[in-house]
Amino acid sequence: MTLENDMARLGGAAQTAGTQLKIASEDVRNAALLAMAKHIRCSQENILEANAADMRAAETKGLSAPLLDRLNLDADRVASMAEGLEAIAALPDPIGAVEKQWVQPNGLEFSKVRVPLGVIGMIYESRPNVTADAGGLCVKSGNACVLRGGSESVRSNKAIHVALQLGLRDAGLPETAINLVQTTDRAAVGHMLDGLNGTIDLIIPRGGKGLVSRVQKEARVPVLAHEDGLNHSYVHKDAQIDLAVKVVENAKLRRTSVCGSTETVLVDEAIAETFLPALETAIGDRCELRAESRALNYLENAVAATEADFDTEHLAPILNIAVVRDIDAALAHIEKHGSGHTDAILTDNAEIAQKFLDRVDSAIVLQNASTQYADGGEFGFGAEIGIATGRIHARGPVGAQHLTSYKYQVRGTGQTRP
């Protein structure tokens, strides 16, 4: 069987399973999610063995430290996958939810009702936990899926996929509701971007800029995506210095390889002399500081930043620093260099904070909190399938409720249009 035929078969199986999944009751879909979590836990040893093999191969290939961190699984991360599936099961059912009801003067009753999208194609790199998150969110939202993970995580993804399919089987749902592309042949991605003979309704890429750009350029089906996480933490002159240092430390160093990591700190010149030495004391031994000329005056061990640094998603312990005149200068910097992902302000000035929250055109904006909260689990979505930075359909963390569309149900009593 050729790859093209094999991929078409996968799409057809997903579409067939999707027709059963979308009419499955909430109880059945939740039972599947809980069974999937159980099998993830029971399969921990197999998953970790598979991941260890992936890690060895990745290290031999010379993958970067951020990619290795994304790829690596341990007992805690496996447990988090299972807990994420249970959290998804506990969410309200997005299918059949009535968003709005009204009655027209002619007596017709209108309801706007949430429905599944159909079949979702997910293309992602490195992180094997995405296999569980994506599969779980699709089941919750009544969508079948075709998942294509990166070649570096192929063994881990297969081990996780087996556990997910066992959970579907336990609940009486078709195992082909969650499909994993088994081949590492990159041509498989091209077939998915073509839509697998019209069976894929939405493509979601999750990975590096190269992957996302390719998907956006070549896809012949709708795409839900984000590119770089060029995130900023702006320290306003009315910030509490100790609080700001603590938050920026977390925003940069909690996990440098995640898309919610802060890449640039902007500091009001009025407090730069106080804040920057305090920040360097807190993180300077664990993080390379790259500063523009004004910021260099307040730092002992920083190196000069280039213009390119402010347009780079480092995904590493590297932090850009710039001193700005005021909030308007900070807003201008973010507009020029930001990617519309996540940006934060640290200040006790409510008026300034509101101006920042209103003016920054990013999917997620925060006051006095770490940008690492750019995660669907932290929003109460159970998990997320990615962070959308576009302005159509969904924006921000994409949870189960965002993997739905809607239709209008209209009830009458024999009305005819004059």
C-alpha positions in Angstrom: 0.0 0.0 0.0 1.4 3.4 -1.0 1.8 6.2 1.6 -0.9 8.2 -0.2 -3.4 5.3 0.1 -2.4 4.6 3.7 -3.0 8.2 4.7 -6.3 8.3 2.8 -7.4 5.2 4.7 -6.5 6.9 7.9 -8.6 9.9 7.1 -11.5 7.8 6.0 -11.3 5.8 9.3 -11.3 9.0 11.3 -14.3 10.4 9.4 -16.3 7.2 10.0 -15.4 7.1 13.7 -16.2 10.8 13.9 -19.8 10.2 12.9 -20.1 7.8 15.9 -18.2 10.0 18.3 -20.3 13.1 17.7 -23.5 11.3 18.7 -21.9 9.6 21.7 -23.3 10.8 25.0 -21.4 12.9 27.4 -21.2 10.0 29.8 -19.7 7.7 27.2 -17.1 10.3 26.1 -16.1 11.0 29.7 -15.9 7.3 30.4 -13.4 7.0 27.5 -11.3 9.9 28.9 -11.2 8.3 32.4 -10.3 4.9 30.9 -7.6 6.6 28.8 -6.1 8.2 32.0 -6.2 4.8 33.7 -4.3 3.1 30.8 -1.7 6.0 30.7 -1.0 5.2 34.4 -0.9 1.5 33.8 1.4 1.9 30.8 3.9 4.2 32.6 6.8 1.7 32.3 6.2 1.2 28.6 5.9 4.9 27.9 9.1 5.8 29.8 11.0 3.0 28.1 9.9 4.3 24.7 10.8 7.8 25.7 14.2 6.8 26.9 14.9 5.3 23.5 13.7 8.5 21.8 15.9 10.6 24.1 19.0 8.5 23.2 18.3 8.9 19.5 17.7 12.6 19.9 20.9 13.1 21.9 22.8 11.2 19.2 21.3 13.6 16.6 22.4 16.6 18.6 19.0 18.1 19.3 19.1 21.3 21.2 18.6 21.5 25.0 15.1 23.1 24.7 14.0 20.4 22.3 15.4 17.7 24.6 13.5 19.2 27.5 10.2 19.2 25.5 10.8 15.6 24.5 11.7 14.2 27.9 9.2 12.4 30.0 9.5 11.3 33.6 7.0 9.8 36.1 5.7 13.2 37.0 5.0 14.2 33.4 3.3 10.9 32.7 1.1 11.4 35.8 0.3 14.9 34.5 -0.9 13.4 31.2 -3.3 11.2 33.1 -4.4 14.1 35.3 -5.0 16.2 32.3 -7.3 13.7 30.8 -9.3 13.5 34.0 -9.5 17.3 34.2 -10.8 17.3 30.6 -13.5 14.7 31.6 -14.6 17.0 34.5 -15.2 19.9 32.2 -18.8 20.9 31.1 -19.8 19.2 27.9 -19.2 21.6 25.0 -21.4 19.6 22.6 -25.1 20.6 22.5 -24.4 23.7 24.7 -26.9 26.4 23.9 -25.2 29.7 23.7 -28.2 31.8 23.0 -32.0 31.5 22.6 -34.5 34.1 21.4 -37.9 34.3 19.8 -38.7 36.5 16.8 -42.0 38.4 16.5 -43.3 35.8 14.1 -43.1 33.2 16.9 -40.0 31.3 15.6 -37.8 30.1 18.4 -34.0 30.2 17.6 -31.2 28.4 19.4 -27.5 28.7 18.8 -26.0 25.3 19.6 -22.4 24.0 19.8 -21.5 21.1 17.5 -18.2 19.2 16.7 -15.9 20.4 13.9 -15.5 16.9 12.5 -11.9 15.5 11.9 -9.0 17.5 13.3 -5.5 17.0 11.9 -2.7 17.8 14.5 0.9 18.2 13.4 3.4 18.7 16.2 7.0 18.4 17.2 8.9 17.1 20.2 6.3 17.0 23.0 4.8 13.5 23.4 2.3 14.8 26.0 0.6 16.6 23.1 -0.6 13.1 21.9 -2.6 12.7 25.1 -3.8 16.3 25.3 -4.9 16.4 21.6 -6.6 13.0 21.8 -8.4 13.9 25.0 -9.6 17.3 23.9 -10.9 15.9 20.6 -12.8 13.1 22.3 -14.4 15.6 24.7 -15.4 17.9 21.9 -16.8 15.0 19.8 -14.1 15.3 17.1 -12.1 12.4 15.6 -8.4 13.2 15.0 -5.4 12.3 13.0 -2.2 13.0 14.9 1.3 13.3 13.4 4.0 13.8 15.9 7.7 14.5 15.2 10.1 11.8 14.2 12.1 12.5 17.4 9.1 11.3 19.6 7.8 8.5 17.4 8.3 5.7 20.0 6.8 7.8 22.9 3.8 8.8 20.8 3.1 5.2 19.8 3.2 4.0 23.4 0.8 6.8 24.5 -1.5 6.2 21.5 -1.9 2.5 22.5 -3.1 3.6 25.9 -5.6 6.1 24.4 -7.0 3.5 22.1 -7.5 1.0 24.9 -9.5 3.7 26.8 -11.7 4.2 23.7 -12.3 0.5 23.4 -13.2 0.2 27.1 -15.9 2.9 26.6 -17.3 1.2 23.5 -16.0 3.9 21.1 -14.2 3.2 17.9 -10.4 3.1 18.4 -10.0 5.0 15.1 -11.5 8.1 16.8 -7.8 8.8 17.7 -5.4 8.0 14.8 -1.6 8.3 14.9 0.4 8.5 11.7 2.9 5.7 12.3 5.4 6.6 9.6 8.2 9.2 10.0 8.1 10.0 6.3 7.7 13.7 6.0 5.6 13.3 2.9 2.8 12.3 5.3 2.5 15.9 6.4 1.9 17.0 2.8 -0.9 14.5 2.5 -2.5 15.9 5.7 -2.2 19.4 4.4 -4.0 18.3 1.3 -6.9 17.3 3.5 -6.8 13.5 3.1 -9.4 13.5 0.3 -11.6 16.0 2.1 -11.8 14.1 5.4 -9.8 16.7 7.5 -11.8 19.8 8.6 -9.1 21.7 10.5 -5.3 21.5 10.8 -3.5 22.6 14.0 0.3 22.8 13.8 2.3 23.0 17.1 6.0 23.4 16.8 8.8 25.6 15.5 8.5 28.5 13.1 9.5 26.3 10.1 6.7 23.8 10.7 4.0 26.4 11.3 5.1 28.5 8.3 4.9 25.5 6.0 1.5 24.5 7.3 0.1 28.0 6.8 1.5 28.2 3.3 0.6 24.8 2.0 -2.6 23.7 3.8 -5.7 23.4 1.7 -7.9 23.2 4.7 -8.4 25.8 7.5 -5.5 26.2 9.9 -5.5 27.2 13.6 -2.0 28.2 14.6 0.5 30.5 16.3 4.1 31.1 15.4 6.7 32.5 17.9 6.1 33.2 21.5 7.9 36.6 21.6 6.6 37.4 25.0 7.3 40.5 27.1 7.2 41.3 30.8 7.0 45.1 31.3 8.1 46.4 34.7 6.3 49.8 35.2 7.7 52.4 37.6 4.8 51.7 40.0 5.7 48.0 40.3 6.8 46.4 43.6 10.4 45.6 43.0 10.5 42.3 45.0 7.3 41.1 43.4 8.5 42.1 39.9 11.8 40.2 40.3 10.0 37.1 41.6 7.5 37.2 38.7 10.1 37.8 36.0 12.3 35.0 37.4 9.4 32.6 37.1 8.3 34.0 33.7 11.8 33.3 32.2 13.2 30.3 34.1 10.4 28.1 35.3 10.6 26.3 31.9 12.5 28.2 29.3 11.4 25.8 26.5 7.7 26.6 26.6 6.0 29.1 24.4 4.8 31.1 27.4 8.4 31.9 28.5 9.2 35.6 28.7 11.9 36.5 26.1 12.2 40.3 26.8 11.9 42.4 29.9 11.1 46.1 29.5 11.8 48.4 32.4 10.8 51.9 33.0 13.9 54.1 33.2 12.6 55.6 36.5 13.2 52.3 38.4 15.9 50.7 36.1 18.7 51.6 38.6 16.9 49.6 41.4 15.2 46.8 39.5 17.9 45.6 37.1 20.6 45.0 39.7 18.0 43.1 41.8 17.1 41.0 38.8 20.7 40.2 37.9 21.3 39.1 41.5 18.3 36.8 41.3 18.9 35.1 38.0 22.3 36.3 36.6 24.0 33.0 37.5 21.4 31.0 35.6 20.5 33.1 32.7 22.4 35.1 30.1 21.3 38.7 30.0 21.4 40.5 26.7 20.8 44.2 27.2 20.5 47.3 25.0 22.8 50.2 25.7 20.8 51.9 28.5 20.2 48.7 30.4 23.9 47.8 30.2 24.6 50.8 32.5 22.8 49.0 35.4 24.1 45.5 34.9 27.6 44.0 35.7 27.7 40.9 33.6 25.2 41.4 30.7 26.3 41.4 27.1 25.1 43.8 24.4 21.9 42.8 22.7 21.4 43.0 19.0 18.3 44.1 17.2 17.8 40.5 16.1 17.7 39.3 19.8 14.5 41.2 20.3 12.9 39.3 17.4 14.1 35.9 18.6 12.3 33.2 20.5 15.3 31.9 22.4 13.5 29.1 24.3 16.6 29.0 26.4 18.0 30.7 29.5 18.6 33.9 27.6 16.8 37.1 28.5 16.6 40.3 26.5 16.4 43.5 28.5 15.5 47.1 27.4 15.0 50.3 29.3 12.0 52.3 28.1 10.8 55.8 28.8 7.3 55.0 29.9 4.3 52.8 29.0 3.9 54.3 25.6 7.5 53.4 24.7 6.8 49.9 26.1 3.7 49.6 24.0 5.6 50.7 20.9 8.3 48.1 21.6 5.8 45.3 22.0 3.9 46.3 18.8 7.2 46.2 16.9 8.7 43.1 18.3 5.9 41.0 19.8 4.1 38.1 18.1 0.7 38.5 19.6 1.1 35.6 22.0 1.4 36.6 25.7 2.5 39.9 27.4 2.5 41.0 31.0 2.7 44.2 32.9 3.9 44.5 36.5 2.5 47.5 38.3 0.2 48.5 41.1 -1.2 51.4 39.1 -4.7 50.3 38.1 -5.1 52.9 35.4 -1.8 52.1 33.7 -2.5 48.3 34.0 -5.8 48.8 32.2 -4.2 50.8 29.5 -1.7 48.0 28.9 -4.4 45.3 29.0 -6.5 47.3 26.5 -3.8 48.4 24.1 -1.6 45.3 23.8 -3.1 43.2 20.9 -2.0 39.8 22.1 -4.0 36.7 22.7 -3.1 36.7 26.4 -2.3 39.8 28.5 -1.7 39.7 32.3 -1.1 42.1 35.2 1.2 41.1 38.0 1.5 37.5 36.9 4.0 35.3 35.1 3.6 34.8 31.3 4.1 31.1 32.0 0.3 31.0 32.8 -0.1 30.8 29.0 -1.4 27.3 29.4 -4.8 25.9 28.9 -4.7 23.9 32.2 -4.2 27.2 34.1 -7.2 28.7 32.4 -9.4 25.9 33.6 -9.6 24.3 30.1 -8.2 21.0 31.4 -5.6 21.1 28.7 -5.0 22.9 25.5 -4.2 21.9 22.0 -2.1 25.0 21.4 -2.2 28.8 21.7 -3.9 30.5 18.8 -2.7 34.0 18.0 -5.0 34.7 15.0 -8.3 36.6 15.3 -10.6 34.1 13.6 -12.5 31.4 15.4 -10.4 30.8 18.5 -7.7 32.9 20.2 -5.4 32.1 23.2 -5.4 28.6 24.7 -7.5 26.2 22.5 -9.5 23.9 24.8 -12.3 21.5 24.1 -15.0 24.3 23.8 -12.9 25.9 21.1 -12.8 22.8 19.0 -16.5 23.3 18.2 -18.6 25.2 15.7 -22.3 26.0 16.0 -25.5 25.6 14.2 -28.9 27.3 14.5 -31.9 25.2 15.5 -35.2 26.8 14.6 -38.6 25.7 16.0 -41.9 26.8 14.5 -45.6 26.2 14.7 -46.3 26.2 10.9 -44.9 29.7 10.0 -44.5 30.5 6.3 -42.6 33.5 5.0 -44.8 36.1 3.3 
